[in-house]
């Protein structure tokens, strides 16, 4: 968008949680945060808000009826012809009928940059870590993260003496706190449940490396251009691996389907990780291939 139509103006409609991630994009004129409502009320409100505008282009990644009920010169809609076996970034490029797949990229407002400057203040390289996730099944054990951090920041590791920033979303504090507390006080940066996604992204942008579970934080770090390693278990790397030449991932020997193939499996009541079979050594080897 910024390259093809540098003077173009963009209105983004999205959920309240990711809204702050779009605020810094230089072409964004407005961000409409939509809270989900009963009986598709949020879609009705979006239609009423957008119907009076004659749009040059409508891009719909949700395949909603709203995009078909607006006046638009061009329409790009996520539909049945999209190859669902491709990575989500490639799918988005297909929606736009692009031959080259552009990598996600984030921009930051002045306020977001100031937030990051305050939280990340200090000297030396920073290792960013995301040891939590919104589902316990795809969280690598905290003790494994601790082992990898200790190796990475040791004299024999790729980031000797680095500071370590630990990030987690609100509600995931208990998963992340043991990792933070394992780091010497003068080397730790507490990013647990602090800031909105745009502010957290500005913090991740200041990291020199990122290691984390399959989560939004992992994708944000990759979109910031930070060398990123994701750890995977009960999820699909071919769809959700971090994107870009500066990224890599390590996964359990078992596939998602194999990990959840046991009696009594229920994703809503699961109370344990399903990633114990992913070894610390495997993750270290993955990091070494990216840091080589």
N, C-alpha and C positions, 0 to 999 in steps of 0.2 A: 504494500500500500504506500509506504513512505517513499519508495523508489519510483513506482509507476505513476502515482498521483501525489506528488509532494505537497500540493496545495489543497488536496482533498480533506474534507472534514468527516469524521467518523462518530456515529452514535452507537454505543455498546449497550445492549440489554443483556443482563446476566443476573445470577443470584446474588444476594447480599454479601456472601462470604468472599468471592473472588473479585468483587467490584473494585477494590483498591488497587488491584494489579494492573488495571487498565488506565488509571488516572494519569500516569506519567507519560503515556504515549503521546508524542508531539502532535499527532493529527486528531486526537480525540477531542471532540467538542462537548460531548456529554456522556455520562455513564448512568444508565437507568438500572438501579438495583431492584430486582423483582422478588418479592417474598411470595413463596408458593401459597396458594389459597385453595379452598375447597371448590369443587365444581369448576375447576379451571379458571377461577376468577382472575388469576394473575395474567392469563393470556388475554382475557377480555380487556383488562386495564391496559395492557401493552398495545392492543389493537386501537383502542380509543386514543391513546397517546400518540400513536404514529400514523393514523389514517389521514391526517390533514397534510402530511408532507409528501411531496413528489420526490421520491428517492431515485437517485441515479443507479444505486445498486443495493440489493438486499442479499445478505449472506445468512443462511439459517442452518446451524449445525444440529438443530433439534428436530428438523422435519415437522415443523408445526404448521397449523392451518393459517396462522397469522401472516406468514410470509407470502402466502398465495392470495391474500385479501388486501394487499397494499399496492398502490401505484408504484411501479418500478421499471426502469429501462432495462435492467438486467437482474436476473435472479439466479442465485447459486444455492441449491438446497441439498442437504444430506438425504439421499434417497436409496432405493434398492439397488442401484447400479454401483454403489460404492463397494469396493472389495473389503469386506469386514475382516479378512485374514491379515490385512496389512497393519502396520503400526498406526496408531491414532494420528500421528503427524502426517503420515502419508495419506491417510484417509481425508484429512482436512485439505491437503493439496489436490486430491481428486475432486473434492467438492468444487474447488475453484478452477478445475480443468487445467492445472499447472503441470508441465512436464518436469520441471525442476522442483524439488521439495525444499521450500524455505525453512530454515531452522527457527524455532520459537526464539523470541528476543524480548527482554523486558526493559522498560525505561522507568525512571523514578522522578517523583515530584521533589521540589526543594525540601518540603517538610519531611518526606520519607528519607531523603539523604541525611538530613539533620538528625533524625531519630537514630539512624545507623551509626552516624559519627559519635553520638553519645554512648550507645551501647557497646560499640566495638573499639572504643578509644584505646590506644596502646601501641606498642612497637612490636615488630616481628611478624612472621607468618602466622596464619590462623587456620586451623583445621576445624571445619564445620561438621557437626554430627547430628543426625536425626534418628535417635534410637526408639522412637515411638511410631504408632500408626493408629488409624481409626478402628482397626480390628485386631484383636489380640493374636489371632492366628498367624498373621503375617509380620509379627515382630520377632526379630532375631534376639536371643537372650541378652540381657544387659551385660552379663559377665563376658560375653564374647566381644561386644563392643569395647568394653574396658580393656581386654587383652590386645585388641587391634590398636586402640589409641596409645596404649603404653609402648607398643612396638613402633608405631609411626613417629612418636615424639622422642624416642630414645636416641642415643648417639648412633646406633646401628640402623635406625629407621630413615625414611625419606624426608621427615620434617623434624629434625632434632631440636628440642627446646621450644617447639611451637606452642602457642596458646591454643586452647580448645574451646570452641563455642558450641554449646549444646542447645538445640532447639526442639520445641514440642508445642503442640496446639493446646489450648485450654481443654481440660478433661483428660489429658494424657500425661499429667505431671508425675504420677506414680511410676510410669514406665521410664521416664527420663531422669528422674532425680538421682537414682543410684549411680548412673553414669557421670553426672555432673559432680557428685560428691567424691568420686574416685580421682578427680583431677586436682593437683595441688592448687591451693587457694589463689596463688599469685599467677596461675596460668589459666584459670577458668573464666569463661564468659557465660553468664546465665541468660540464655534466651528462651527459657521455658515459660510458655504462656504470656509472652510479652509482645505487644504490637499487633497490628492488623496484618493481613497477608502482604500488602504493599510495603509496609515497614520492615517486615521480616525478610522480604525479597531484597530490599536495599542492604540489609545486614549480610545476607548470603552472598551478595555481590562483592563483599569485601573479604570473603574467605579465599584461601589459596587452594583448598581441596575440600571436597564434601563426601562423606560416607553416611549412608542412611538406608532405612527400610524403603520399600515401595510405597511412596506417599507423595502428597503434593509438594512437600519440601524438596524432595529429590528432583522433581521436574522443574521446580523454580531454580534450583542451583544450576541445573543443566542449561536452562534458558538464560541464565546470567553468564554463561560461558565458563563457569567454574569446572575444573576437572572433577568428575563425579563418578562414584561407584555406588550402585544400588545393590541391595541384597534381596533376593527373591525366594519365595517358597510357594504358598498357595495363591499365586497370581500368574498372569501370563506375560512373560518378558517380550514375546513377539509383538504384543500390543502396547505394553506399558514400560518397556525398558527406557532408561534415560536416553535422550536423543542427542546424537552428535559424535564427531570424531574424538571429542575430548571426554567421552563417557565409556563406561564398561559396567558389567553386572556379573554377580556371582549368584548361583542358584543352588537349591537343594538337589541332591541326586534324583529325588522323586519329582514327578510333575505335579501340578495343581491337582489333577484328577486323582492321582495316586495318593496324595497326602490326605485327601478328604474321604478316601474309601475305607471307612471303618464304621462299625456298628455304633449307632447312637449319634453320629455326626449331625450337629445342628449349628449353623453359623451364628445364630442368635444367642445360643446358650454356651458356646465354647468358652472355656476359661483358661486355656493354655496355648502356648505357641506351637505351631506346627513346623518350626524351622530348626529344630535341634540337630538335624542331620547335616546342616551346612556347617562345615568346619571352619575354625579360625584360619587354618593354613590355606584353605581355598580362597578365602577373602584376601588374605595377605598376598597370595600369588596374583590375584586379579589386580590389586593395587599396584603391584610391581610392574605388571605389563603396561599399565597406564602411565606410571611415573618414570618408566625407562627412557 
